[in-house]
Amino acid sequence: MELTVYLAGQIHDDWREEVARIAKKKNLPLHFVAPQTNHDRSDNIGEEILGKQPSNLYKDAAASDINNFRTQVLMQKADIVIALFGEKYKQWNTAMDASTAIAMNKPTIIIRPESLIHPLKELSNKANVTVETVEQAIDVISYIFE
């Protein structure tokens, strides 16, 4: 049995590669999908498909429509969602993706540092599991295969 895991979270570091590396090391049959991690591509996709927009408001709206479409398709196909909240970046998209996954009744694992316990308490309460490290999240998934 192969599971598809949607990796929601910041796009400015290599945490997704770390997840894949740990899963591979444990020989877990996992396939990973994620939001668009090329920031420029994500920001410009609306204009790339629909053409030049009259202002930044419309440029962002067009890109958001297409990014949300992509996220919805991939998340609906996912068996599990991991949402990583880091210390450094604003986490609006991660919160939106985690909330969407929970609303879709997707099994959801939140990864968050100790410093974000309080601000994420309600979201953590709604998720299936909350952990502090990528390794712990993979251990939770690994337990499925025992």
PESULPE-V843234 format. One record per residue. PHI is phi as a letter, one per 20 degrees, with the letter a starting at -180 (NA if undefined). D_CENTER is the distance of its C-alpha to the mean C-alpha in Angstrom with 2 decimals. Layout:
phi: {PHI | PHI}
d_center: {D_CENTER | D_CENTER}
//
This chain:
phi: {NA | d | d | e | d | e | d | e | q | g | d | d | b | d | f | f | f | f | g | f | f | f | f | f | f | e | l | e | e | c | d | d | c | a | f | f | e | e | g | f | f | f | f | d | g | f | f | f | e | e | n | g | d | f | a | f | g | f | f | f | f | f | f | f | g | f | f | f | f | g | f | f | f | f | f | f | e | f | e | b | c | d | d | e | d | d | e | e | d | f | c | f | f | f | f | f | f | f | f | f | g | f | f | e | m | e | g | c | d | d | d | b | f | g | f | d | g | f | f | d | g | f | f | f | f | e | f | f | b | c | c | d | c | f | g | f | f | f | f | f | f | g | f | g | e | f}
d_center: {21.85 | 18.69 | 15.33 | 12.32 | 9.02 | 5.72 | 3.60 | 0.58 | 4.34 | 7.75 | 9.23 | 12.64 | 13.06 | 12.96 | 10.84 | 9.33 | 13.05 | 13.96 | 11.92 | 13.61 | 16.87 | 17.05 | 16.36 | 18.99 | 21.36 | 21.26 | 21.82 | 19.04 | 18.79 | 15.06 | 13.62 | 10.19 | 8.49 | 5.87 | 6.53 | 9.95 | 10.26 | 13.94 | 14.37 | 17.83 | 17.01 | 14.40 | 17.05 | 19.90 | 18.87 | 20.76 | 23.90 | 23.61 | 23.77 | 25.75 | 27.86 | 28.64 | 27.86 | 30.49 | 28.51 | 25.21 | 24.54 | 24.83 | 22.99 | 19.90 | 20.40 | 20.75 | 17.65 | 15.62 | 17.19 | 16.28 | 12.65 | 12.28 | 14.30 | 12.21 | 8.96 | 11.39 | 13.03 | 10.29 | 8.84 | 12.56 | 13.31 | 10.85 | 12.76 | 10.22 | 6.72 | 5.91 | 4.73 | 6.77 | 9.36 | 11.94 | 15.50 | 16.06 | 14.03 | 13.77 | 10.59 | 11.27 | 8.31 | 6.06 | 9.03 | 9.33 | 6.18 | 7.21 | 10.67 | 10.40 | 9.31 | 12.18 | 14.44 | 13.99 | 15.03 | 12.25 | 12.65 | 10.07 | 10.07 | 9.54 | 10.45 | 12.63 | 15.93 | 19.19 | 19.67 | 16.94 | 18.43 | 20.40 | 18.13 | 15.41 | 18.11 | 17.85 | 14.12 | 14.66 | 17.68 | 15.97 | 13.32 | 15.01 | 14.75 | 14.12 | 14.79 | 15.41 | 14.65 | 12.68 | 15.99 | 16.19 | 12.93 | 14.38 | 17.71 | 16.56 | 15.52 | 18.70 | 20.74 | 20.11 | 22.16 | 25.09}
//
